[in-house]
């Protein structure tokens, strides 16, 4: 028993040395230290959980930060994947999709992507209340998964990468503005022809 306990402790130390953390323990270190976070539903559960996890990870979340994470939309769907007798669904696939965008100054989009989580739940036609309760619990777990995946995605970004994306976005915006200005100047330089008056006989 002592040897077994020592083995478990040794593995735990080894894994922690490699940077491994059990789900739900410790904090995730992010290179980004300042971030604004917003969503269409400003007080929704997903954005609220995300803000809390980021703050717990040492990120200063505030309005007016150099970069802004926008949760553009969160869609929850479900579909039947198998059926029981009498045509009642026995297995249902739940899906949650989170579309997000990171913006720089002047609200210029730097990158956009989406995260998706799927889980299968079994529904008991004779216990719909219990099945609905289980689905709600699974939805909450899926939301936590989305938040964790969002944090992991942010963990892959560094301020230097965001600065490079900002420079690219600035150059694109300037090129578009210059092209629009050149088109307007050309239009203004072309003589406007007066309408031809046809004599009335």
C-alpha positions in Angstrom: 0.0 0.0 0.0 2.8 2.4 0.9 4.6 1.6 -2.4 1.3 2.3 -4.3 0.8 5.6 -2.5 4.4 6.6 -3.3 3.9 5.7 -6.9 0.8 7.8 -7.2 2.5 10.7 -5.5 5.5 10.3 -7.8 3.3 10.4 -10.9 1.5 13.5 -9.6 4.8 15.3 -9.1 6.0 14.3 -12.5 2.8 15.5 -14.2 2.7 18.8 -12.4 6.4 19.3 -13.4 5.2 18.9 -17.0 2.6 21.6 -16.6 -0.3 19.3 -16.3 -3.2 20.3 -14.1 -6.4 18.4 -13.2 -9.5 19.9 -14.6 -11.0 22.6 -12.3 -7.8 23.0 -10.3 -5.2 25.8 -10.3 -5.2 28.7 -12.7 -4.2 29.1 -16.3 -1.4 31.6 -17.0 -2.1 33.9 -19.9 0.4 36.1 -21.7 -2.4 38.6 -22.2 -2.8 40.7 -19.0 -5.4 43.2 -20.1 -8.6 42.4 -22.0 -12.1 43.8 -22.5 -14.8 41.1 -22.7 -18.3 41.7 -24.1 -21.3 39.8 -25.4 -24.7 40.5 -26.8 -26.1 39.3 -23.5 -23.9 41.3 -21.2 -25.0 39.4 -18.1 -25.3 35.9 -19.7 -23.9 32.9 -17.9 -21.1 32.2 -20.5 -19.6 35.7 -20.5 -20.0 36.0 -16.7 -18.1 32.7 -16.2 -15.5 33.7 -18.7 -14.8 37.0 -17.0 -14.4 35.3 -13.7 -12.0 32.6 -15.0 -9.9 35.3 -16.7 -9.7 37.4 -13.6 -8.8 34.3 -11.5 -6.0 33.7 -14.1 -4.5 37.2 -13.5 -6.1 39.0 -16.4 -7.3 42.6 -15.8 -10.7 42.6 -17.4 -12.0 46.1 -18.0 -13.7 48.3 -20.5 -11.2 50.2 -22.6 -8.5 47.6 -22.6 -6.2 47.5 -25.6 -7.9 44.4 -27.0 -11.5 43.3 -26.8 -12.9 39.8 -26.9 -16.5 39.8 -28.3 -18.7 36.8 -27.9 -20.6 37.4 -31.1 -23.2 34.6 -30.7 -23.9 31.4 -28.8 -26.2 28.9 -30.4 -27.6 25.8 -28.7 -29.2 23.1 -30.8 -30.3 19.5 -30.4 -31.1 16.6 -32.8 -32.4 13.1 -32.3 -29.9 10.5 -33.2 -31.7 7.3 -32.2 -35.3 6.4 -31.5 -37.1 4.1 -29.1 -40.4 2.5 -29.5 -43.5 4.6 -30.3 -41.2 7.0 -32.1 -39.9 8.6 -29.0 -36.3 9.9 -29.1 -34.0 7.9 -26.9 -30.7 9.6 -27.7 -30.3 13.3 -28.3 -27.2 15.1 -29.4 -26.8 18.5 -27.8 -24.6 21.1 -29.5 -23.3 24.5 -28.4 -21.4 26.8 -30.8 -19.7 30.0 -29.6 -18.7 32.5 -32.3 -16.1 35.0 -31.1 -14.0 37.9 -32.4 -11.0 39.7 -31.0 -10.9 43.4 -31.8 -8.1 45.9 -31.6 -8.3 49.7 -31.5 -11.0 51.4 -33.5 -12.9 48.1 -33.2 -10.8 46.6 -36.1 -11.3 42.8 -36.2 -8.0 41.0 -35.7 -9.3 37.4 -35.7 -12.5 35.5 -35.5 -13.3 31.9 -35.0 -15.8 29.5 -33.3 -15.7 26.9 -30.6 -18.1 23.9 -30.5 -19.0 21.3 -27.9 -21.2 18.3 -28.4 -22.6 15.8 -26.0 -25.2 12.9 -26.2 -27.9 12.4 -23.6 -30.4 9.7 -23.2 -34.1 10.6 -22.8 -36.5 8.5 -20.9 -40.0 8.8 -22.4 -41.5 7.7 -19.0 -39.5 10.3 -17.1 -39.5 13.6 -19.1 -38.9 15.8 -16.0 -35.8 13.8 -15.1 -34.6 13.9 -18.7 -35.1 17.6 -18.9 -33.2 18.1 -15.6 -30.3 16.0 -16.9 -30.2 18.0 -20.2 -30.0 21.2 -18.2 -27.1 19.8 -16.2 -25.3 18.7 -19.4 -25.9 22.1 -20.9 -24.2 23.7 -17.9 -21.2 21.3 -18.2 -21.0 22.2 -21.9 -20.9 25.9 -21.1 -18.0 25.3 -18.7 -16.3 23.4 -21.5 -16.8 26.3 -23.8 -15.3 28.7 -21.3 -12.3 26.4 -20.7 -11.7 26.1 -24.4 -12.0 29.9 -24.9 -9.3 30.4 -22.2 -7.1 27.8 -23.8 -7.5 29.6 -27.1 -6.5 32.9 -25.5 -3.6 31.2 -23.8 -2.2 30.5 -27.3 -2.0 34.2 -28.1 0.7 36.6 -27.0 0.7 40.4 -27.0 3.3 40.3 -29.8 1.0 38.2 -32.0 -1.9 40.6 -31.3 0.3 43.6 -32.1 1.2 41.9 -35.4 -2.5 41.3 -36.2 -3.2 44.9 -35.3 -0.6 46.2 -37.7 -2.1 44.0 -40.5 -5.6 45.3 -39.7 -4.3 48.9 -39.7 -2.6 48.4 -43.1 -5.8 46.8 -44.6 -8.0 49.6 -43.2 -5.6 52.3 -44.6 -5.5 50.6 -48.0 -9.3 50.5 -48.1 -9.5 54.2 -47.0 -7.0 55.2 -49.7 -8.8 53.3 -52.4 -12.1 54.9 -51.4 -10.5 58.4 -51.4 -8.9 57.8 -54.8 -12.2 56.6 -56.2 -14.0 59.7 -54.8 -11.3 62.1 -56.2 -11.6 60.5 -59.6 -15.3 60.8 -59.6 -15.0 64.5 -58.6 -12.5 65.1 -61.4 -14.7 63.8 -64.2 -16.6 66.6 -65.8 -20.3 66.4 -65.2 -22.2 66.6 -68.5 -25.2 68.8 -68.5 -28.4 67.1 -69.7 -29.1 67.6 -73.4 -32.0 69.9 -74.0 -34.2 68.8 -76.8 -36.0 71.7 -78.5 -39.8 71.5 -78.4 -41.3 71.9 -81.9 
